[in-house]
Amino acid sequence: MNEYLPDLMRRATEDLQPDTGDLVARGIRRGKVLRLRRTALAALSGAAAVLVTVGVVFGVANTRAAEVPPATTPTVPKAVRPSQPVTPAQTLATLTGLLPTGLTPMNSTTSGGYGLGTNEATVLLDDGAGPSLLTLSITTADAITDCNPFPPGSCTIHPDHSVHVLYDNEPVYRDGPNPGGVRETTVELFRPDGTQISLTNYNARSEKSEHSRRAPLLTASQLARIAASTQWVFPPRQAANFRAR
């Protein structure tokens, strides 16, 4: 019996093939995002401005959001198709021009590369109530068309099938201690054509510093309007050999 029962169990399950392809693909994408973000922030955490890439939060909840966007979310325009590669400096200039009237960056940085298909920029803002870091990442990659990678309640699908993700004034470290009291408001917009934009605003100079104000300077509505602007020009689609890194 000790030999016969295990043999029956093995035969009953040996032809089952778990459908893990999609999960693995999402895990690879999430791992790449986290590595870029943590490396950039660790290198510049002591500076007035730091680099950060898109803060996509990977989750395993299989959830669907309402088909109608929230009232504070503007209609998503069609993404601009670049005739020439857009440089990180041009991306920064667009971001600066879309800031609320009277808000001028104290410091700014850029990074990116045509081969990676991603441009990044950061600006340090201060309205007199304390410094507040704003980070931006725009890219053209594989389209995200549903809410599966995101935690329940954070994602909305627009009628044009764009995916809108929001984390409003939440602790940066949700699963552990947050000694600096740093909070973030993040808006991410994923269009069906693969163009993607992520904006994160902190209530501090950086993710790993002490908080400098009670809440991030820009509201979720302000970030959503910036993300949905028709002025953005997106980098070309990233090369295939970079997608799984």
Disulfide bonds with the S-S distance in Angstrom:
Cys147-Cys155 2.06
